Amino acid sequence: MKLNMHGELTRNPKLPWYSLVLGARSLKDITLESPLAFLTKGKITGITDPRILAAILLSIMVVLYVIFN
């Protein structure tokens, strides 16, 4: 792997054209800061927020488990 003038990694010419190596900047854009960052980052937008829907589904599953167990 080589660094270009922008400090990004370039792909190996022996690899196929579709196997690009991500540069340091683009790698930071697609990774999370921590494993639970998707839960703590950003505002809750309302009842349709995936975090709220997941909490509702989890509570329904717990209630059904208690009822049928």
Rosetta blueprint (number, residue, H / E / L):
1 M L
2 K E
3 L E
4 N L
5 M L
6 H L
7 G L
8 E L
9 L E
10 T E
11 R L
12 N L
13 P L
14 K L
15 L L
16 P L
17 W L
18 Y L
19 S L
20 L L
21 V L
22 L L
23 G L
24 A H
25 R H
26 S H
27 L H
28 K H
29 D H
30 I H
31 T L
32 L L
33 E L
34 S L
35 P L
36 L L
37 A H
38 F H
39 L H
40 T H
41 K L
42 G L
43 K L
44 I L
45 T L
46 G L
47 I L
48 T L
49 D L
50 P H
51 R H
52 I H
53 L H
54 A H
55 A H
56 I H
57 L H
58 L H
59 S H
60 I H
61 M H
62 V H
63 V H
64 L H
65 Y H
66 V H
67 I H
68 F H
69 N L
